[in-house]
Amino acid sequence: ISDSTLTLTSGKKGLTVAKNSHLKLRNSSLAGPATDALVQINRVSSVDIENGSTLGQTNADTPDVKVDMLSFLGVWDSETSINKVNCSSKSHVETDEGTVTDLDPSCTE
């Protein structure tokens, strides 16, 4: 997804990446009040967030991203930031130059 603005108006998730899939979010934003997570990554999948992309979870009780079941989240540049990431089942988060404000202790770095 490149050069896009995506707005979730309601629902559990904005995006789900699963079953050995890959998504790259470049120079884009995703915002809204997800009741579970804006982005769900599971079942050996990966998401790269780069080039100043932003996630704006407006529901304070849920994370921007959930990484589950041996999956991977990469935050690749200094202009990219994510507020909260939750992990489970040996998932991995790499923040090369990006920022994750609240990284769950169960995430491996």
C-alpha positions in Angstrom: 0.0 0.0 0.0 1.7 3.2 -1.2 0.8 6.9 -0.9 -2.6 6.2 0.7 -4.8 7.4 3.5 -7.0 4.6 5.0 -9.6 5.3 7.6 -11.4 2.6 9.6 -14.8 3.9 10.7 -15.7 0.8 12.8 -14.8 -2.9 13.2 -12.3 -5.2 14.9 -9.3 -4.7 12.6 -8.2 -2.4 9.8 -5.9 -5.0 8.1 -5.1 -8.7 8.7 -2.0 -10.2 7.2 -2.0 -14.0 7.6 -0.9 -17.4 6.3 2.6 -16.7 5.2 1.7 -13.3 3.6 3.6 -10.0 3.4 2.4 -6.4 3.4 4.5 -3.2 2.9 3.0 0.1 4.0 4.9 3.0 2.4 4.2 6.7 2.8 0.7 5.9 4.0 -1.5 6.2 7.0 -4.1 4.0 8.7 -6.3 5.4 11.5 -9.5 4.6 13.3 -11.2 3.0 16.3 -10.4 -0.7 15.9 -11.7 -2.8 18.8 -9.0 -5.4 18.4 -6.0 -3.9 16.6 -5.5 -1.7 13.5 -3.1 -4.3 12.0 -3.1 -8.0 12.9 -0.1 -10.1 11.7 -0.3 -13.8 12.2 0.6 -17.3 11.0 4.2 -16.7 9.9 3.5 -13.4 8.1 5.2 -10.1 7.9 4.5 -6.3 7.7 7.0 -3.6 6.8 6.1 -0.1 7.8 8.3 2.6 6.2 8.7 6.0 4.5 6.9 8.0 7.2 3.8 5.8 7.4 1.7 6.2 10.5 -0.8 4.2 12.4 -3.4 6.1 14.5 -5.3 3.8 16.8 -8.1 6.0 18.3 -9.4 3.3 20.7 -7.1 3.7 23.7 -7.8 0.1 25.0 -6.3 -1.7 21.9 -2.9 -1.7 20.3 -1.9 -0.4 16.9 -0.5 -3.8 15.9 -0.8 -7.4 17.1 2.0 -9.7 16.0 1.2 -13.4 16.6 2.3 -16.9 15.7 6.0 -16.6 14.5 5.3 -13.4 12.6 7.4 -10.2 12.0 6.9 -6.4 12.1 9.5 -4.1 10.7 9.5 -0.4 11.3 12.2 0.9 9.0 12.8 4.7 9.1 13.1 7.5 11.6 9.9 9.2 10.4 7.8 6.2 11.1 6.3 5.6 14.6 3.8 3.3 16.2 2.3 3.8 19.6 1.6 0.3 20.9 2.5 -3.3 19.7 1.5 -6.5 21.4 3.1 -9.9 20.6 2.6 -13.5 21.3 3.8 -16.9 20.2 7.5 -16.1 19.4 6.8 -13.0 17.3 9.5 -10.6 16.3 9.6 -6.8 16.0 12.5 -4.9 14.5 12.7 -1.1 14.7 15.8 -0.2 12.6 15.4 3.6 12.8 11.6 3.7 13.6 9.9 4.1 16.9 7.5 1.9 18.9 6.4 3.8 22.0 5.0 0.9 23.9 6.5 -2.5 22.9 5.1 -5.5 24.7 7.8 -7.4 26.7 6.8 -10.6 25.0 8.1 -9.2 21.6 11.5 -10.4 20.6 13.8 -7.7 19.2 
